[in-house]
């Protein structure tokens, strides 16, 4: 499939405002609403782009763990499939480094990670060893990554239609006020389609549309979910993923994070426990850009020590979505549901 410049404009618009109506988007992009809807249907059907809702993973509200996995070489495919089938394991990547696979795991609590996820890891045939780093502060997430092909006026206009859930900065819900199961029932539909409407969800659940609209509004404002528009990496212009394990001086994490927000290709920046205390992930144009990125990082972040760089060979799963070898979405989704999340 070819992804045109117009397609990229639409994807960029949905990155900024994932749930914007086609009529509102049409006024900003200068394209008829029916044309936008048809274009989006084509992109979704091909797996070139998709919208989804996922647990934001903010350590202030839940547990975000980064897990390195070693496995038996001949069983790597089976281990990968078994890991991807675990709902709490939201991302699975194959690494060209001192570990075979890298996982991103999100659970409501550290206890849930220890009691529910770790036992499953130990039962997977061919999984030899795992090492866990826990995120203590999430500075930048993939929900904030943008193509930046629209002009500033268009971007600013779209931001007016983006709710707080689009940026991943929604205010946290009132502590101790759990979202009831009736609200959590909506999460799988939003994971499958981040643009799902209350009417569509109501039909699937057999509920009153007005009731579902109220429930959806509360889910959107809960601060637990982040909505994003994803693009198959091969069409993004940034086909290479590199992750750095780094050390930042104590007290320098917020300043480092502020500097990293000015890098347009950063997909993740987080403070962590473990052998290093900071993780950075970027999408890059080429392998040659790994060295360029490292030079830029060290020039702009005083005291930064890059302990290890890891290039990702492939991604089997990204925030719940199963991917094809060419980075397009397969259409299969393993949403995190039934986690007893607090709203």
N, C-alpha and C positions, 0 to 999 in steps of 0.2 A: 504494500500500500504506500502511496505517496502522501506525505503530510505537507500541505501547502502553507504559504505565509498566512493566508486567511484562517486556516486551521489553528496555527500557532497563536494568532490574535484571540481566537475564541478560547483556547486553552488558558492563555494568560488571563483573560477576563474571569474565567471560572476559578483560577487560582486565587484571585483577589476576592471574588464574591461567588463562592461555590453554589449558592442557592438563589442567585438572582433570577428574576423572571426573564423569559425571552423578550418580552416587550420592553422591559427596562434596558436589557443588554442591547437590543436593537437600536435604541436611541443613542447609545454611547458609541457603538461600533459602526453605525451607519449601514447596517445590513438588516433586511427584513426579518422579523421574528421567525417566520416559517422556514426561512433559509437557515437561520442559526440552529433551529431545532433539528432540521434534516442533517445538517453538517455534524451536529453532536451525535445523532443516532449512528451515523456512519463511523465516526471515531470510536464510539463505544463498541459497536459491533465488531470492529477490526481488532480491538484490544489496544489501540494506539493511545487512548486516553480514557480516564474513568474518574468518577467522583466517589468519595467514600468518607465515612465517619469512623474514627478510631479513638481509643482511649488516649488521652493526651500524655499520660505518663508523668505528670508533674510530681516530683518526690514529696511535695508538700501535701499531696492528696493520696498518693499510692506508691507502689514500689516499681521502679524501673531498673532492671538488671541487664547487664551486658555479659553474655556468657560465651566463652571460647570452648570449642569442642574438638577433641581428637577422636578419630574413628578409624576402624579397620578399612584400609584402602579399597578392598574389593566390596565392602558393604556400604560405601559412602552414599550411594544412591538410595539404598534402603533406609539408612540412618536419616538422611535428609528428608525423605518422605515421612518418616515417623515423627520427626521433630515438627515438620510443617503442619501435621495434623493436630498438634496440641494448640488449642485456642489461645492460651496465654503466651505462646511463642509467636509473636506478631511478625517478626522478620527473620529470615534464614538466608545467609549468604555464604558462598564458598570463597575461601581466602587463599591467596598466594603468599603464605607466610608460615609462622611457627605454630599455626593452628589450622585445622581443616575447615571448620565452619565457625561462623560468628552469628550469635543469636541476640535478638532483642526481646526481652520478656517483660510483660507488664501484668502485675497482679494488684489486688486491692491493698494488700499488706505484705510485709516481709514474711510474716508467719505463713501466709498463703503460698508464697514462693517456696518456702522450705517444706511445707507439709503436702502441697498438691503438685508442684511442678518437679522438684528435685527427685521424688520417688519415680516419676515417669521417666526421667532421664536415665536413671540407674537400670531401668528395665528394658531399655532399647538394645537389642542385639547388635554388636559391632561398635557401640559407643564405648570408647576406652577411657576417656577422661574428660572432665569439664572444669573450668576455672571461672569464677564469677567476680565481676566488679559491680558495685551498686552505685547508681546515680544519686548524688546528693544535691545536685542543682541542675536543672535543665535550662540552658541559656538560649539555645536556638534549636528549633526542630524542623523537620522536612516540610511541615505545613507552611513555613515562612519562605520557602524557596520559590523564586519566580523566574519565568522566561525573560521578562523585561523587554518584550517586543512592542508593547503599546507605548504611546507617548504619555508624558506626565499628566496632561489634561485628562486623558482617558482613564489613567490609573486613579487619579484623584476622584473622578466621577464615580468609578466603580466602588471605591472605598465607602462612599456614602450608602451603598446598598449592601455592604458586608456587615453581618452581625458579629458580635465578639467571638462567636465560635469559629469564624473563618480564620482568625489570626492566631488562635490558640491562646488568647490572653483573656478569655472570659473570666469574670470574677468567680472565685470559689463559692460553692454553695454554703449554706449555713451548716456548720459542723453538727453532726448528730441528727441531721434530717435526711434519712436515707431515701433514695428514689425507690418507690414501691415496684414490685414485679410488673405491674401493669405498664409502668413507664419503661422498664428495662426491656419489655417485649418489643419495643420499637427499634432497639439497637441493631438487631440483625438486618432489618430493612434498610436502615441508614448506612450500614456497612456495605451492603450490596449496591446501594445507590444513594449517594450523599444528597441527591436532589429529590428523593422520594417525598411526595406530598402527603399531608394528613389524609386526604381522600383516598389515595392509593393504599396507604397502610391500613386505613379503616376497612376497606374492602377485603384485604387479605386476612385481617384479624376478625372480621365480622362485628366491628364495633361502630358506634355512632361517630360520624366524622367530626362533629363539634367536640366530642369528648377526646378524640385522638388529637385534635388540634391543640387543646389545652395541655395534654400530656406532652406533645411534641414541643410546645413552647417552653415547658419546664426543662425538658431534656436539653434543648438548645442553650438555655441559660444556666445550666448546671455547672459548667466549667469542667466537666469530666470528658467530654468528647471534643475532638478537633475535626473540622471538616476540611477536606483538601481535594484539589483536582490534581491527579497524577498524570504524567506522560510517560510512555514507554521510553526508557533511557536512550535507546538507539535513535529516537527522533528529537531528542532534546538538544543536540549539539554538544553534549557533554557525556560521551560514552564510557569514560573511565571513572571509577569510584576509588578514592583513596582514603584510608582512615589512619590517623596518627594517634599513638599513645604518647602523651606528653606530661611533663611536670611544669607546673606554674608555681611561683613562690607564694607562700601563705599571704593572704591578703590581696593577692593580685588577680584573683579569679574574675571579679566583676569588671575590672579594667580590661582584662583579656577578652572577656565576652563582648564588651562594648566595641572593641576593635574588630572582633570577628564579624559582628553584624554588618560591617562595611564591606565585607567580602561577599560578592554577589553569588558565589558558587558554594557557599557553606550549607551543608544539609543537616549537620548536627554539631552542637558544641555543648559539652556537659562536664561538670565536675564529678569525679568518681572516687570510690575507694579502690584499694588494690596497689599493685606495684607502681603505678603511675596515678596521677590525680586529675587528669584532664584528657578528654577525648574530642577529636575534631574529625569530621567527615566532610569531604568535598567531592563534587562532581567536576571533572576536568575534561578539557578538550582532547588531551593525549597523554601518554606516559611521560613525554618530555616535560609536561607541565607539573609533574610531581616535584621536580627539583625547583622549578620556578615558584611553586606554592610554598615550599619549605623556606626558600630565601625570603619571600615576602612575609611569612609568618614570623620569622626570627628578627626581621628588620622592624616590624611594627609592634611586636609584643615583647617588651623588655623582660629578660630573665627566663623566657620560654626555653625549655629543653625538650627537643623531640627525641624520645627514646626509641620509637619504632614506627615505621610506616608499613601499611598493609594495603595492597591492591586487591580489590574484589574481582574474582574471576567471573562469578555469575550470582544472580539472586533468584532463589526458588520461591520466595515469599516476601512481600513487602506490605507492612501494616495490614495483615490479614488476607491480602489478595495473592493467590497463586499465579506465578508468572511462567510464561513459556521461555524456552532457551534464548529467544531473540528479544527478551525483555517486555514483550507485549503481555497484556493480561489474558489469562486463560478463561476468565469468567467465573472461576470457582473462588469462593470466599469462605474463610474460616473465621467468623466473627467471635470476639470475646463476649460471651453472654453468660448469664447466671452467675456473675461473680460477686454478688452482694455488694455492689458499689454504693458508696454514699453519695448523695446528691447535694 
